[in-house]
Amino acid sequence: AQSVTQLDSQVPVFEEAPVELRCNYSSSVSVYLFWYVQYPNQGLQLLLKYLSGSTLVKSINGFEAEFNKSQTSFHLRKPSVHISDTAEYFCAVSALSGGSYIPTFGRGTSLIVHP
Amino acid sequence: KAGVTQTPRYLIKTRGQQVTLSCSPISGHRSVSWYQQTPGQGLQFLFEYFSETQRNKGNFPGRFSGRQFSNSRSEMNVSTLELGDSALYLCASSLDLAAQETQYFGPGTRLLVL
């Protein structure tokens, strides 16, 4: 069975500092990769996704993630975080299983940005 | 455009009862997926419906079932409730099958089983 590991359950960081949220997955077959964000008291919303092509994908609010097939990773980075980035971040992988794509989510990483 | 709506938002049931949750997708979206979110297991995929047919299914017992109507609205049913079914149930809709598509999540239905 496919698994997604978000290595850090919580990442505290100061405002304007860089941050990396790590995500590793187990599947070695064709995969589609996603990062979702959940702000306090809100539903999950897509941050960015990798389907094919360039391994570096970017969001409109300064986040980026790089697909690394050899290391089966899809780490999320931002060079300078804001207080408003405080949220729960979920890595998700859709991988082929029995002829269908089954989505698997990581347990989430809580990003806490301090002033 | 209105977002994904889920009703009810909160439910309290007792063991052995059954429950039906409802999800209205974004207009024009044909796929609806259901997830269970718990502190212990995180977000787990239940099933996906597309054009009134179940297309994908996660690893949950048969007590969990669903259906999709011709207007893409979906319902999820849990029979013979157990304490461990207490969770936030999330519905997500997408334009097409969810594998490559952006999913739009609803606010969830919080179910408490006593």
Interface residues (C-beta under 8 A of the other chain):
Chain A: A1 Y32 Y36 Q42 G43 L44 Q45 L46 K49 L51 F90 S94 S100 Y101 I102 P103 T104 F105 G106 R107 G108
Chain B: G3 V4 S33 Y35 G42 L43 Q44 F45 R55 N56 G58 N59 L90 A92 L97 A98 A99 Q100 T102 Q103 Y104 F105 G106 P107 G108
